[in-house]
Amino acid sequence: MAEAESSSISATSAKPLIESDRVEGTTVYGPGGERIGTIKRLMIEKISGRVAYAVVEFGFWEIGEDDHTIPWSKLEYDTSLGGYRTDITETDLRQAPAFTPDEEHDWSDREREERLHDFYRIPPYWRAI
């Protein structure tokens, strides 16, 4: 989804880049356009500078307020909503591999990241160039 975002933003906006602090707090909308959460933080690959993940605080479903790390490519900016749209469902979140911010996570553990990307059926960011 993020690849389409970059081409559509540059074609429709005089400002194709955005500051990270303006992304944090942006609303995330579900498949039906319902508000499902907000972006809490971005995880950026140090070497390439690409956004790899968004930590999203989901609190609008029955799962309660909970943070989930999702691949950045699962979000697409929707100018009509003024936020990011995703096709992730509540069921997806309940079944997805968890990367909770409270735990000390070893981000060099590619195997664990592969499971997350496999679950969402998208290539890992380090292969999606």
C-alpha positions as CSV (number, residue, x, y, z in Angstrom):
1,M,0.0,0.0,0.0
2,A,2.8,2.5,0.9
3,E,4.2,2.4,-2.7
4,A,0.9,3.6,-4.1
5,E,0.9,6.3,-1.4
6,S,4.1,7.9,-2.5
7,S,3.0,8.2,-6.1
8,S,-0.5,9.5,-5.3
9,I,0.8,12.0,-2.7
10,S,3.4,13.5,-5.1
11,A,0.8,13.8,-7.8
12,T,-1.8,15.5,-5.5
13,S,0.2,17.4,-3.0
14,A,2.7,20.2,-3.1
15,K,4.3,18.6,0.0
16,P,5.2,15.0,-0.7
17,L,7.1,14.7,2.6
18,I,5.8,14.9,6.2
19,E,7.5,15.3,9.5
20,S,7.3,12.2,11.8
21,D,5.7,14.1,14.6
22,R,2.8,15.0,12.3
23,V,2.3,11.3,11.5
24,E,2.2,10.4,15.1
25,G,-1.4,10.8,16.4
26,T,-2.9,10.4,12.9
27,T,-6.1,8.4,12.8
28,V,-6.1,4.9,11.2
29,Y,-9.3,3.8,9.5
30,G,-10.5,0.2,8.9
31,P,-11.7,-1.4,5.7
32,G,-15.1,0.2,6.0
33,G,-13.8,3.7,6.8
34,E,-14.4,3.3,10.5
35,R,-12.0,4.9,13.0
36,I,-10.0,2.0,14.5
37,G,-6.8,3.6,16.0
38,T,-4.0,6.1,15.9
39,I,-0.4,6.0,14.9
40,K,1.7,6.1,18.1
41,R,5.2,5.9,16.6
42,L,7.2,4.9,13.5
43,M,10.0,2.4,13.3
44,I,12.6,3.6,10.8
45,E,15.4,1.5,9.3
46,K,18.6,3.2,10.3
47,I,20.6,2.6,7.1
48,S,18.1,3.3,4.4
49,G,15.9,5.7,6.3
50,R,12.7,3.9,5.2
51,V,9.8,3.5,7.5
52,A,9.5,-0.2,8.3
53,Y,6.6,-0.3,10.8
54,A,4.0,1.8,12.5
55,V,3.1,1.2,16.1
56,V,-0.7,1.7,16.1
57,E,-2.8,2.1,19.2
58,F,-6.0,0.2,18.4
59,G,-8.7,1.1,20.8
60,F,-11.9,1.2,18.8
61,W,-12.7,-2.5,18.6
62,E,-13.7,-4.8,21.4
63,I,-10.0,-5.9,21.9
64,G,-9.5,-2.8,24.1
65,E,-6.7,-0.3,23.8
66,D,-3.7,-2.1,22.7
67,D,-0.6,-1.3,20.6
68,H,0.3,-3.4,17.6
69,T,3.3,-3.2,15.4
70,I,2.2,-3.4,11.8
71,P,4.2,-3.2,8.5
72,W,4.1,0.3,7.1
73,S,3.1,-1.0,3.7
74,K,-0.3,-2.1,5.3
75,L,-1.2,1.6,5.6
76,E,-2.2,3.9,2.8
77,Y,-2.9,7.6,3.2
78,D,-6.4,8.6,2.3
79,T,-6.7,12.3,1.6
80,S,-10.5,12.2,1.8
81,L,-10.3,10.9,5.4
82,G,-7.1,12.8,6.4
83,G,-5.7,9.6,7.8
84,Y,-4.3,6.2,7.0
85,R,-6.6,3.4,5.8
86,T,-5.8,-0.3,6.3
87,D,-7.4,-3.6,5.4
88,I,-6.4,-5.0,8.8
89,T,-9.4,-6.4,10.7
90,E,-10.0,-7.0,14.4
91,T,-9.7,-10.7,13.7
92,D,-6.3,-10.1,12.0
93,L,-5.0,-8.3,15.1
94,R,-6.2,-11.0,17.4
95,Q,-4.2,-13.6,15.3
96,A,-1.2,-11.6,14.3
97,P,2.2,-12.2,15.8
98,A,2.6,-9.7,18.6
99,F,5.4,-7.1,18.9
100,T,4.4,-5.4,22.1
101,P,6.2,-2.2,22.9
102,D,6.5,-3.2,26.6
103,E,8.9,-6.0,25.9
104,E,12.5,-5.6,24.9
105,H,12.5,-6.7,21.3
106,D,15.6,-7.7,19.3
107,W,14.9,-6.0,16.0
108,S,17.8,-8.0,14.4
109,D,15.6,-11.1,14.8
110,R,14.6,-11.4,11.1
111,E,12.9,-14.7,11.6
112,R,10.3,-13.1,13.9
113,E,9.8,-10.2,11.5
114,E,9.4,-12.7,8.6
115,R,6.5,-14.3,10.5
116,L,4.8,-10.9,10.9
117,H,5.2,-10.2,7.1
118,D,4.1,-13.7,6.2
119,F,1.0,-13.3,8.3
120,Y,0.0,-10.1,6.4
121,R,1.1,-11.7,3.1
122,I,3.4,-8.9,2.1
123,P,7.2,-8.9,1.5
124,P,9.4,-7.7,4.2
125,Y,10.5,-4.1,3.9
126,W,14.2,-5.2,3.4
127,R,13.1,-7.0,0.2
128,A,10.5,-4.5,-1.0
129,I,12.5,-2.1,-3.0
